[in-house]
Amino acid sequence: MAILLPPLPVPGSEPAQSAFGRWMRGGSQPSQSAPHDTRDHPTFPWYKVIWLTGVDYFSTLGYQPGIALLAVGAISPLATLALVLVTLFGALPVYGAVARRSFQGQGSISMLERLLPGWKGKVFVLALIGFASTGFVITMTLSAADAAKHAVENPFLNPYLHGQELGLTLVLLVALAMLFLRGFNEAVGLAAWITIPYLALNLVIIGRGGWEIVQHPDVWDGWLSAVSRVGDPTTLVIASALAFPHLALGLSGFETGVTVMPLIQGEATASEMNPPHRRIAGTRKLLGGAAGIMSFFLVGSSLVTTTLIPEEAWREGGDASGRALAWLAHHYLGDGFGTVYDVSTILILWFAGASAMVALLNLIPQYLPRFGMAPNWVAMRRPLILLILGIDIVVTLLFEANVEEQAGAYATGVLALILSAAVAATLALVREAREEGRFPYTGLAFAGISLLFVYTLVENVVQRPDGLIISSIFIGTILAASALSRYLRATEFRVEQVALATPECEALWKELRGRKVHLVAVKTTEAVLARKKARLKKFYAVDGPIAWVHVNLAEDRSKFDSTILLKIGRLGDDYRITVTNAQAIANTIAYLSELVEPRSIFLGLTRENPVGQAFRYLLWGEGETGILVYQILLKYWSWTEEDDERPNIFLMSD
């Protein structure tokens, strides 16, 4: 069994000196690793956790019917039915497959990281993080904007809030951030208390709308007449299918359904070889239940809003724009009931923003710092909350808190995530079928679903290119910031932990530490070590034992740091240290030097093109090792306390 050595202190690990610094580091920190330890929090039956998913999923009823009317007009119910079919027979099976292969709540992005290792996987994951960030940020800004719209349009509040949509949206976003800065945690019980009353109120509105249609069949006949003008049944089916991408907002919530898996009751411990079948089954019930509930409300709300709301009301700028169900509540059930519905809608929209904030607080630290593509402070909750708040404010100001104008960007983020889940499920099923020696029928079916979501995403981008523009800005910003961070962090040690292979290695490790040896980095085997040793003694007057260090790089060098394994053996009076699983040669040698505390370090120079060496170092961990080790140690020594017994460093031409 490997023996772990205590890690070196690194910059950023020291206690903060100022009160502000201590506050910024305070609060809980999200994990940077993908797995969630289910022993760290209570678990619940799936039918209680469903409301936590529903906060994100069901809250879209606040704006989905109005957006559907704006997008497709009279055929909104038919297009919504197409959306329901895609939900039940496309998204639901996809996320059922994701739940089986991502049972610790990592989601489809983590699946793709495993399925596509190396730099191509990292770039793909970064792009998906950009789309996911788009979706979650727009969830917060759009939900806050729609909540503000419901407040402003309320007849009792309108005299005081008229024209203040932008300011009220910013206030809601700041309040959300302040709540998280104080240490807000998602609560299953709170989600249920917000979501269940909201659905009950929507059920009353849909029921009242249905009764109105029954009592006044002329409105139904008027809708049928409007639909018939679109074309014959075949034309209607085609038009509904083509219109489906405009309604893609109704697919939001599935990724959240997978990320909450650790909260669902099931086996406490699990592995790839022993998956938690009870938790997976519970998650599939949760996803199916949420999809079934939402399907009913989507179709019902679409029918009553399309048939009962006049066109001048649901058009952009009209009284029902962005709040179609709220308009029905006030119009048919009175301002008292309508105000209760407005309050409930504001609460669930605000809590949907909280759900999106939690998702970002878990998503970003899980990937970017681990990739070396963000500074370490990104893993701290409070600085990250302030960063997200700043982005929310910028997005809100750019869109002027307009709900409809943000819908395209939201749909783009949602569809990109669902497409990534479909692709991940397809790749996983095809790989598993090949490993088992059978034809991948299921994988091909999921490939067809993936093509459907490709069409949906492309159509959405063509119709609303602003969504792709916003997502591209997020992706470009993340890629640029990632490249800059990787460059700035290039002189960090990039070693997470050091492990000794055997107890014998531990004994030799204790022998050579503490200014007893000269550290010499070599590429060669022991056949030429004697010649090198003779040169060292002749030209550098080396006395005492030598620790020959040979570093073997990890197969996947796109990671930023890793646990390195040391194998130590004797070579006459000298020592031989073989390092495996290193991410970068120079950083590993520098880290070992600080652990060993050698008398001197001997490093070779290649004299190759420095520009090429720099690119090799940033991408593959190779390069002009001698100079890089010197620079890394100088930076580390500038942070640590002064030490008169620093090792001498000799740079030699190979």
ZILIN-V391675 format. One record per residue. N is the residue number from 1. RES is the residue in one letter. SS is DSSP state (H for helix, E for strand, C for the rest). NEAR is the number of other ideal C-beta (glycine too) atoms within 8 Angstrom. Layout:
# ZILIN-V391675
n=N res=RES ss=SS near=NEAR
n=N res=RES ss=SS near=NEAR
This chain:
# ZILIN-V391675
n=1 res=M ss=C near=2
n=2 res=A ss=C near=7
n=3 res=I ss=E near=10
n=4 res=L ss=E near=8
n=5 res=L ss=E near=10
n=6 res=P ss=C near=4
n=7 res=P ss=C near=9
n=8 res=L ss=C near=8
n=9 res=P ss=C near=6
n=10 res=V ss=C near=8
n=11 res=P ss=C near=5
n=12 res=G ss=C near=6
n=13 res=S ss=C near=5
n=14 res=E ss=C near=6
n=15 res=P ss=C near=4
n=16 res=A ss=C near=8
n=17 res=Q ss=C near=4
n=18 res=S ss=C near=6
n=19 res=A ss=H near=5
n=20 res=F ss=H near=6
n=21 res=G ss=H near=9
n=22 res=R ss=H near=10
n=23 res=W ss=H near=8
n=24 res=M ss=H near=11
n=25 res=R ss=H near=8
n=26 res=G ss=C near=6
n=27 res=G ss=C near=8
n=28 res=S ss=C near=6
n=29 res=Q ss=C near=8
n=30 res=P ss=C near=10
n=31 res=S ss=C near=8
n=32 res=Q ss=C near=8
n=33 res=S ss=C near=6
n=34 res=A ss=C near=6
n=35 res=P ss=C near=6
n=36 res=H ss=C near=8
n=37 res=D ss=C near=6
n=38 res=T ss=H near=9
n=39 res=R ss=H near=4
n=40 res=D ss=H near=5
n=41 res=H ss=C near=6
n=42 res=P ss=C near=4
n=43 res=T ss=C near=9
n=44 res=F ss=E near=10
n=45 res=P ss=C near=8
n=46 res=W ss=H near=13
n=47 res=Y ss=H near=8
n=48 res=K ss=H near=9
n=49 res=V ss=H near=14
n=50 res=I ss=H near=11
n=51 res=W ss=H near=13
n=52 res=L ss=H near=13
n=53 res=T ss=H near=15
n=54 res=G ss=H near=15
n=55 res=V ss=H near=16
n=56 res=D ss=H near=13
n=57 res=Y ss=H near=14
n=58 res=F ss=H near=16
n=59 res=S ss=H near=14
n=60 res=T ss=H near=11
n=61 res=L ss=H near=13
n=62 res=G ss=H near=15
n=63 res=Y ss=C near=14
n=64 res=Q ss=H near=13
n=65 res=P ss=H near=13
n=66 res=G ss=H near=14
n=67 res=I ss=H near=15
n=68 res=A ss=H near=15
n=69 res=L ss=H near=14
n=70 res=L ss=H near=10
n=71 res=A ss=H near=11
n=72 res=V ss=H near=12
n=73 res=G ss=H near=8
n=74 res=A ss=H near=10
n=75 res=I ss=H near=13
n=76 res=S ss=H near=16
n=77 res=P ss=H near=10
n=78 res=L ss=H near=13
n=79 res=A ss=H near=17
n=80 res=T ss=H near=14
n=81 res=L ss=H near=10
n=82 res=A ss=H near=13
n=83 res=L ss=H near=14
n=84 res=V ss=H near=11
n=85 res=L ss=H near=9
n=86 res=V ss=H near=13
n=87 res=T ss=H near=14
n=88 res=L ss=H near=10
n=89 res=F ss=H near=7
n=90 res=G ss=H near=13
n=91 res=A ss=H near=11
n=92 res=L ss=H near=13
n=93 res=P ss=H near=10
n=94 res=V ss=H near=15
n=95 res=Y ss=H near=14
n=96 res=G ss=H near=10
n=97 res=A ss=H near=12
n=98 res=V ss=H near=15
n=99 res=A ss=H near=14
n=100 res=R ss=H near=9
n=101 res=R ss=H near=10
n=102 res=S ss=C near=14
n=103 res=F ss=C near=13
n=104 res=Q ss=C near=10
n=105 res=G ss=C near=11
n=106 res=Q ss=C near=10
n=107 res=G ss=C near=12
n=108 res=S ss=H near=15
n=109 res=I ss=H near=14
n=110 res=S ss=H near=11
n=111 res=M ss=H near=16
n=112 res=L ss=H near=16
n=113 res=E ss=H near=12
n=114 res=R ss=H near=7
n=115 res=L ss=H near=11
n=116 res=L ss=C near=10
n=117 res=P ss=C near=8
n=118 res=G ss=H near=8
n=119 res=W ss=H near=7
n=120 res=K ss=H near=7
n=121 res=G ss=H near=13
n=122 res=K ss=H near=11
n=123 res=V ss=H near=9
n=124 res=F ss=H near=10
n=125 res=V ss=H near=13
n=126 res=L ss=H near=15
n=127 res=A ss=H near=10
n=128 res=L ss=H near=14
n=129 res=I ss=H near=14
n=130 res=G ss=H near=16
n=131 res=F ss=H near=16
n=132 res=A ss=H near=15
n=133 res=S ss=H near=14
n=134 res=T ss=H near=17
n=135 res=G ss=H near=16
n=136 res=F ss=H near=14
n=137 res=V ss=H near=15
n=138 res=I ss=H near=14
n=139 res=T ss=H near=15
n=140 res=M ss=H near=15
n=141 res=T ss=H near=16
n=142 res=L ss=H near=13
n=143 res=S ss=H near=15
n=144 res=A ss=H near=18
n=145 res=A ss=H near=16
n=146 res=D ss=H near=15
n=147 res=A ss=H near=15
n=148 res=A ss=H near=15
n=149 res=K ss=H near=12
n=150 res=H ss=H near=15
n=151 res=A ss=H near=12
n=152 res=V ss=H near=14
n=153 res=E ss=H near=11
n=154 res=N ss=C near=11
n=155 res=P ss=C near=9
n=156 res=F ss=C near=6
n=157 res=L ss=C near=9
n=158 res=N ss=H near=10
n=159 res=P ss=H near=5
n=160 res=Y ss=H near=5
n=161 res=L ss=H near=10
n=162 res=H ss=C near=7
n=163 res=G ss=C near=5
n=164 res=Q ss=C near=9
n=165 res=E ss=H near=11
n=166 res=L ss=H near=11
n=167 res=G ss=H near=7
n=168 res=L ss=H near=12
n=169 res=T ss=H near=15
n=170 res=L ss=H near=11
n=171 res=V ss=H near=8
n=172 res=L ss=H near=13
n=173 res=L ss=H near=16
n=174 res=V ss=H near=9
n=175 res=A ss=H near=8
n=176 res=L ss=H near=14
n=177 res=A ss=H near=14
n=178 res=M ss=H near=8
n=179 res=L ss=H near=9
n=180 res=F ss=H near=13
n=181 res=L ss=H near=10
n=182 res=R ss=C near=6
n=183 res=G ss=C near=7
n=184 res=F ss=C near=7
n=185 res=N ss=C near=5
n=186 res=E ss=C near=10
n=187 res=A ss=C near=6
n=188 res=V ss=H near=12
n=189 res=G ss=H near=6
n=190 res=L ss=H near=9
n=191 res=A ss=H near=14
n=192 res=A ss=H near=10
n=193 res=W ss=H near=8
n=194 res=I ss=H near=14
n=195 res=T ss=H near=13
n=196 res=I ss=H near=9
n=197 res=P ss=H near=9
n=198 res=Y ss=H near=15
n=199 res=L ss=H near=12
n=200 res=A ss=H near=8
n=201 res=L ss=H near=12
n=202 res=N ss=H near=12
n=203 res=L ss=H near=9
n=204 res=V ss=H near=10
n=205 res=I ss=H near=16
n=206 res=I ss=H near=13
n=207 res=G ss=H near=8
n=208 res=R ss=H near=11
n=209 res=G ss=H near=15
n=210 res=G ss=H near=11
n=211 res=W ss=H near=8
n=212 res=E ss=H near=12
n=213 res=I ss=H near=14
n=214 res=V ss=H near=7
n=215 res=Q ss=H near=5
n=216 res=H ss=C near=8
n=217 res=P ss=H near=7
n=218 res=D ss=H near=6
n=219 res=V ss=H near=11
n=220 res=W ss=H near=10
n=221 res=D ss=H near=8
n=222 res=G ss=H near=9
n=223 res=W ss=H near=11
n=224 res=L ss=H near=8
n=225 res=S ss=H near=8
n=226 res=A ss=H near=10
n=227 res=V ss=H near=11
n=228 res=S ss=H near=6
n=229 res=R ss=C near=7
n=230 res=V ss=C near=10
n=231 res=G ss=C near=7
n=232 res=D ss=C near=5
n=233 res=P ss=H near=5
n=234 res=T ss=H near=7
n=235 res=T ss=H near=9
n=236 res=L ss=H near=13
n=237 res=V ss=H near=9
n=238 res=I ss=H near=8
n=239 res=A ss=H near=14
n=240 res=S ss=H near=13
n=241 res=A ss=H near=8
n=242 res=L ss=H near=8
n=243 res=A ss=H near=14
n=244 res=F ss=H near=13
n=245 res=P ss=H near=14
n=246 res=H ss=H near=12
n=247 res=L ss=H near=17
n=248 res=A ss=H near=13
n=249 res=L ss=H near=13
n=250 res=G ss=H near=12
n=251 res=L ss=H near=13
n=252 res=S ss=C near=12
n=253 res=G ss=C near=14
n=254 res=F ss=H near=15
n=255 res=E ss=H near=14
n=256 res=T ss=H near=13
n=257 res=G ss=H near=14
n=258 res=V ss=H near=15
n=259 res=T ss=H near=10
n=260 res=V ss=C near=13
n=261 res=M ss=H near=13
n=262 res=P ss=H near=11
n=263 res=L ss=H near=11
n=264 res=I ss=E near=15
n=265 res=Q ss=C near=9
n=266 res=G ss=C near=13
n=267 res=E ss=C near=8
n=268 res=A ss=C near=5
n=269 res=T ss=C near=5
n=270 res=A ss=C near=10
n=271 res=S ss=C near=6
n=272 res=E ss=C near=4
n=273 res=M ss=C near=3
n=274 res=N ss=C near=6
n=275 res=P ss=C near=9
n=276 res=P ss=C near=9
n=277 res=H ss=H near=8
n=278 res=R ss=H near=9
n=279 res=R ss=H near=14
n=280 res=I ss=H near=13
n=281 res=A ss=H near=8
n=282 res=G ss=H near=13
n=283 res=T ss=H near=15
n=284 res=R ss=H near=10
n=285 res=K ss=H near=10
n=286 res=L ss=H near=16
n=287 res=L ss=H near=15
n=288 res=G ss=H near=9
n=289 res=G ss=H near=11
n=290 res=A ss=H near=15
n=291 res=A ss=H near=12
n=292 res=G ss=H near=9
n=293 res=I ss=H near=11
n=294 res=M ss=H near=13
n=295 res=S ss=H near=11
n=296 res=F ss=H near=8
n=297 res=F ss=H near=14
n=298 res=L ss=H near=14
n=299 res=V ss=H near=12
n=300 res=G ss=H near=10
n=301 res=S ss=H near=16
n=302 res=S ss=H near=13
n=303 res=L ss=H near=13
n=304 res=V ss=H near=15
n=305 res=T ss=H near=19
n=306 res=T ss=H near=12
n=307 res=T ss=H near=11
n=308 res=L ss=H near=11
n=309 res=I ss=C near=12
n=310 res=P ss=C near=5
n=311 res=E ss=H near=7
n=312 res=E ss=H near=6
n=313 res=A ss=H near=11
n=314 res=W ss=H near=14
n=315 res=R ss=C near=9
n=316 res=E ss=C near=6
n=317 res=G ss=C near=4
n=318 res=G ss=C near=9
n=319 res=D ss=C near=6
n=320 res=A ss=C near=13
n=321 res=S ss=C near=13
n=322 res=G ss=C near=11
n=323 res=R ss=C near=15
n=324 res=A ss=H near=14
n=325 res=L ss=H near=14
n=326 res=A ss=H near=15
n=327 res=W ss=H near=12
n=328 res=L ss=H near=16
n=329 res=A ss=H near=14
n=330 res=H ss=H near=12
n=331 res=H ss=H near=7
n=332 res=Y ss=H near=10
n=333 res=L ss=H near=11
n=334 res=G ss=H near=6
n=335 res=D ss=H near=8
n=336 res=G ss=H near=6
n=337 res=F ss=H near=11
n=338 res=G ss=H near=15
n=339 res=T ss=H near=11
n=340 res=V ss=H near=9
n=341 res=Y ss=H near=13
n=342 res=D ss=H near=14
n=343 res=V ss=H near=8
n=344 res=S ss=H near=12
n=345 res=T ss=H near=15
n=346 res=I ss=H near=11
n=347 res=L ss=H near=10
n=348 res=I ss=H near=15
n=349 res=L ss=H near=15
n=350 res=W ss=H near=13
n=351 res=F ss=H near=13
n=352 res=A ss=H near=13
n=353 res=G ss=H near=15
n=354 res=A ss=H near=14
n=355 res=S ss=H near=14
n=356 res=A ss=H near=15
n=357 res=M ss=H near=15
n=358 res=V ss=H near=9
n=359 res=A ss=H near=13
n=360 res=L ss=H near=13
n=361 res=L ss=H near=14
n=362 res=N ss=H near=11
n=363 res=L ss=H near=13
n=364 res=I ss=H near=13
n=365 res=P ss=H near=15
n=366 res=Q ss=H near=13
n=367 res=Y ss=H near=14
n=368 res=L ss=H near=13
n=369 res=P ss=H near=14
n=370 res=R ss=H near=10
n=371 res=F ss=H near=14
n=372 res=G ss=C near=12
n=373 res=M ss=C near=14
n=374 res=A ss=C near=11
n=375 res=P ss=C near=8
n=376 res=N ss=H near=8
n=377 res=W ss=H near=8
n=378 res=V ss=H near=13
n=379 res=A ss=H near=10
n=380 res=M ss=C near=12
n=381 res=R ss=H near=11
n=382 res=R ss=H near=12
n=383 res=P ss=H near=10
n=384 res=L ss=H near=14
n=385 res=I ss=H near=13
n=386 res=L ss=H near=10
n=387 res=L ss=H near=9
n=388 res=I ss=H near=14
n=389 res=L ss=H near=11
n=390 res=G ss=H near=8
n=391 res=I ss=H near=9
n=392 res=D ss=H near=14
n=393 res=I ss=H near=10
n=394 res=V ss=H near=8
n=395 res=V ss=H near=13
n=396 res=T ss=H near=16
n=397 res=L ss=H near=8
n=398 res=L ss=H near=6
n=399 res=F ss=H near=11
n=400 res=E ss=C near=8
n=401 res=A ss=C near=13
n=402 res=N ss=C near=8
n=403 res=V ss=H near=13
n=404 res=E ss=H near=10
n=405 res=E ss=H near=9
n=406 res=Q ss=H near=14
n=407 res=A ss=H near=13
n=408 res=G ss=H near=14
n=409 res=A ss=H near=13
n=410 res=Y ss=H near=16
n=411 res=A ss=H near=14
n=412 res=T ss=H near=19
n=413 res=G ss=H near=17
n=414 res=V ss=H near=13
n=415 res=L ss=H near=15
n=416 res=A ss=H near=15
n=417 res=L ss=H near=14
n=418 res=I ss=H near=14
n=419 res=L ss=H near=12
n=420 res=S ss=H near=13
n=421 res=A ss=H near=16
n=422 res=A ss=H near=14
n=423 res=V ss=H near=10
n=424 res=A ss=H near=14
n=425 res=A ss=H near=15
n=426 res=T ss=H near=13
n=427 res=L ss=H near=11
n=428 res=A ss=H near=12
n=429 res=L ss=H near=13
n=430 res=V ss=H near=10
n=431 res=R ss=H near=9
n=432 res=E ss=H near=8
n=433 res=A ss=H near=13
n=434 res=R ss=H near=8
n=435 res=E ss=H near=6
n=436 res=E ss=C near=6
n=437 res=G ss=C near=4
n=438 res=R ss=C near=5
n=439 res=F ss=C near=4
n=440 res=P ss=C near=10
n=441 res=Y ss=H near=7
n=442 res=T ss=H near=8
n=443 res=G ss=H near=12
n=444 res=L ss=H near=8
n=445 res=A ss=H near=8
n=446 res=F ss=H near=15
n=447 res=A ss=H near=9
n=448 res=G ss=H near=8
n=449 res=I ss=H near=13
n=450 res=S ss=H near=12
n=451 res=L ss=H near=8
n=452 res=L ss=H near=10
n=453 res=F ss=H near=13
n=454 res=V ss=H near=9
n=455 res=Y ss=H near=9
n=456 res=T ss=H near=13
n=457 res=L ss=H near=13
n=458 res=V ss=H near=8
n=459 res=E ss=H near=10
n=460 res=N ss=H near=16
n=461 res=V ss=H near=11
n=462 res=V ss=H near=6
n=463 res=Q ss=H near=9
n=464 res=R ss=C near=10
n=465 res=P ss=H near=9
n=466 res=D ss=H near=9
n=467 res=G ss=H near=16
n=468 res=L ss=H near=9
n=469 res=I ss=H near=8
n=470 res=I ss=H near=14
n=471 res=S ss=H near=15
n=472 res=S ss=H near=9
n=473 res=I ss=H near=8
n=474 res=F ss=H near=13
n=475 res=I ss=H near=12
n=476 res=G ss=H near=9
n=477 res=T ss=H near=9
n=478 res=I ss=H near=14
n=479 res=L ss=H near=12
n=480 res=A ss=H near=8
n=481 res=A ss=H near=10
n=482 res=S ss=H near=13
n=483 res=A ss=H near=9
n=484 res=L ss=H near=8
n=485 res=S ss=H near=13
n=486 res=R ss=H near=13
n=487 res=Y ss=H near=8
n=488 res=L ss=H near=7
n=489 res=R ss=C near=10
n=490 res=A ss=C near=8
n=491 res=T ss=C near=8
n=492 res=E ss=C near=10
n=493 res=F ss=C near=13
n=494 res=R ss=C near=13
n=495 res=V ss=E near=15
n=496 res=E ss=E near=6
n=497 res=Q ss=E near=9
n=498 res=V ss=E near=13
n=499 res=A ss=E near=12
n=500 res=L ss=E near=14
n=501 res=A ss=C near=9
n=502 res=T ss=C near=8
n=503 res=P ss=H near=6
n=504 res=E ss=H near=7
n=505 res=C ss=H near=13
n=506 res=E ss=H near=10
n=507 res=A ss=H near=8
n=508 res=L ss=H near=12
n=509 res=W ss=H near=12
n=510 res=K ss=H near=7
n=511 res=E ss=H near=8
n=512 res=L ss=H near=12
n=513 res=R ss=C near=9
n=514 res=G ss=C near=4
n=515 res=R ss=C near=6
n=516 res=K ss=C near=10
n=517 res=V ss=C near=13
n=518 res=H ss=E near=14
n=519 res=L ss=E near=16
n=520 res=V ss=E near=12
n=521 res=A ss=E near=14
n=522 res=V ss=C near=9
n=523 res=K ss=C near=4
n=524 res=T ss=C near=7
n=525 res=T ss=C near=5
n=526 res=E ss=H near=8
n=527 res=A ss=H near=5
n=528 res=V ss=H near=8
n=529 res=L ss=H near=13
n=530 res=A ss=H near=7
n=531 res=R ss=H near=7
n=532 res=K ss=H near=11
n=533 res=K ss=H near=11
n=534 res=A ss=H near=8
n=535 res=R ss=H near=8
n=536 res=L ss=H near=13
n=537 res=K ss=H near=9
n=538 res=K ss=H near=6
n=539 res=F ss=H near=5
n=540 res=Y ss=H near=8
n=541 res=A ss=C near=5
n=542 res=V ss=C near=10
n=543 res=D ss=C near=4
n=544 res=G ss=C near=8
n=545 res=P ss=C near=10
n=546 res=I ss=E near=13
n=547 res=A ss=E near=15
n=548 res=W ss=E near=13
n=549 res=V ss=E near=12
n=550 res=H ss=E near=11
n=551 res=V ss=E near=10
n=552 res=N ss=E near=8
n=553 res=L ss=E near=12
n=554 res=A ss=C near=10
n=555 res=E ss=C near=4
n=556 res=D ss=C near=7
n=557 res=R ss=C near=11
n=558 res=S ss=C near=9
n=559 res=K ss=C near=11
n=560 res=F ss=C near=11
n=561 res=D ss=C near=10
n=562 res=S ss=E near=11
n=563 res=T ss=E near=9
n=564 res=I ss=E near=13
n=565 res=L ss=E near=11
n=566 res=L ss=E near=13
n=567 res=K ss=E near=10
n=568 res=I ss=E near=14
n=569 res=G ss=E near=8
n=570 res=R ss=E near=7
n=571 res=L ss=E near=9
n=572 res=G ss=C near=4
n=573 res=D ss=C near=3
n=574 res=D ss=E near=13
n=575 res=Y ss=E near=15
n=576 res=R ss=E near=12
n=577 res=I ss=E near=12
n=578 res=T ss=E near=10
n=579 res=V ss=E near=14
n=580 res=T ss=E near=9
n=581 res=N ss=E near=9
n=582 res=A ss=E near=16
n=583 res=Q ss=C near=14
n=584 res=A ss=C near=12
n=585 res=I ss=H near=13
n=586 res=A ss=H near=13
n=587 res=N ss=H near=17
n=588 res=T ss=H near=16
n=589 res=I ss=H near=16
n=590 res=A ss=H near=13
n=591 res=Y ss=H near=13
n=592 res=L ss=H near=13
n=593 res=S ss=H near=14
n=594 res=E ss=H near=11
n=595 res=L ss=H near=10
n=596 res=V ss=H near=11
n=597 res=E ss=C near=10
n=598 res=P ss=C near=13
n=599 res=R ss=C near=9
n=600 res=S ss=E near=11
n=601 res=I ss=E near=15
n=602 res=F ss=E near=12
n=603 res=L ss=E near=14
n=604 res=G ss=E near=12
n=605 res=L ss=E near=11
n=606 res=T ss=C near=8
n=607 res=R ss=C near=4
n=608 res=E ss=C near=7
n=609 res=N ss=C near=5
n=610 res=P ss=H near=7
n=611 res=V ss=H near=6
n=612 res=G ss=H near=8
n=613 res=Q ss=H near=13
n=614 res=A ss=H near=9
n=615 res=F ss=H near=8
n=616 res=R ss=H near=10
n=617 res=Y ss=H near=15
n=618 res=L ss=H near=8
n=619 res=L ss=H near=8
n=620 res=W ss=H near=7
n=621 res=G ss=C near=14
n=622 res=E ss=C near=10
n=623 res=G ss=C near=11
n=624 res=E ss=C near=11
n=625 res=T ss=H near=14
n=626 res=G ss=H near=11
n=627 res=I ss=H near=9
n=628 res=L ss=H near=13
n=629 res=V ss=H near=16
n=630 res=Y ss=H near=11
n=631 res=Q ss=H near=9
n=632 res=I ss=H near=14
n=633 res=L ss=H near=12
n=634 res=L ss=H near=8
n=635 res=K ss=H near=9
n=636 res=Y ss=H near=11
n=637 res=W ss=H near=9
n=638 res=S ss=H near=6
n=639 res=W ss=H near=6
n=640 res=T ss=C near=7
n=641 res=E ss=C near=3
n=642 res=E ss=C near=3
n=643 res=D ss=C near=7
n=644 res=D ss=C near=4
n=645 res=E ss=C near=6
n=646 res=R ss=C near=6
n=647 res=P ss=C near=11
n=648 res=N ss=E near=7
n=649 res=I ss=E near=10
n=650 res=F ss=E near=9
n=651 res=L ss=E near=9
n=652 res=M ss=E near=9
n=653 res=S ss=E near=5
n=654 res=D ss=C near=5
